[in-house]
Amino acid sequence: MRVRELAAELGVDARRLVGEINAAELGFRVDNPMSQLTPAEVSRVKRSRGIADHPLLGTWRLVGITRGEHEVMTGKTHLVVRADAMWEVWPDQVRYVGDPDPWRSYELDWLESDDGRLVVDGARFETHYIVRLVGEELRLRAGGVAGQPPKSFADEHGTLTRYVRETDPEVLESLREPPATLARVSVTHATLGELTYDENLNWWTAKTTWDGAEIAFRVDGGPASVAADFDRGAQILAALDPRSIKLAAAGELLDTHNDGWCDEGEEVDAETFIARMQVESVNVDADGGVVVYFDDGDLFWGHSIYVSLNEGLEVTTSGIAG
């Protein structure tokens, strides 16, 4: 956009606007009213005049997500950006009453390179991106560590997400607002208490007590699950031995922690390792297999510890996730 065109859009004198653009605080120089402005520079000018406008506003259709040379599979289809918030569209996900608002607030600043620095609020942590407009594409480079910004736009440890403008009028109309929320379906079990169904994950969840802590207990199954499925889940939970499960995790992960996840002199023994593990959830799948998730007590810098058991409740593997 040329300065003269921008001045006409803003309803101001072009020479006056050139003076503002030349001001050091706007971060760039324009020598005459015919100079060409980048989208980032237009955004800076409008923001300096109190106008909420930038080149990311609108509805974007996902082209693809890659990490390095590998494509990342996703159910996300669009990104909708307003002046005060943005919404990632996952059309296959059901949104329930009480779920977090899908609109996320954000901050966008433009760098001298005309790349943008984007920080999006999240339920657990902020997501940091470097933004680049390449022709008709919007590209977002995320950092390789959750909650941390990428080192540069070329940082392949994080994902690269590519969008183009959505132009289909029917799609645009359908994405004016997120879909309405639905009420959750719940049943009551004599042992487990209230179980609530989540269509997105195809499981039932109860809040119950195990190993002295309140946990999320999940039973795999669709909305037609019956009392016998929950009875089996309750029997499996009662048969699990917390200490043996924690010891199995320590047996597989203790050396991993001591060799690479702590400073010299901060190594721990097995008893200290299991004492720092705090159970968070127990998941029972349709075949009777179990996965137990633990808070890691900062053994692995906030990653979860998981222990998998087969249908005979024998430990098959342990690891870290998240």
Secondary structure, DSSP 4 states (H G I P E B T S, - for coil): -BHHHHHHHHTS-HHHHHHHHHSGGGT----STTPBPPHHHHHHHHHHTT----TT-EEEEEEEEEETTEEPP----EEEE-SS-EEEE-TT---BTTPPPS-B-EEEEE-TTS-EEEEE--SSS-EEEEEEEETTEEEEEEPSSTTS--SSTT-TTSEEEEEEE---HHHHHHTSSPPPPBPPPEEEETTTEEEEEETTTTEEEEEEEETTEEEEEEEE--TT--HHHHHHHHHHHHH--HHHHHHHHHHHHHHHHHHHSS-TT----HHHHHHH-EEEEEEE-TTS-EEEEEE-TTTTTTPEEEEEE-TT--EEEEEEE-
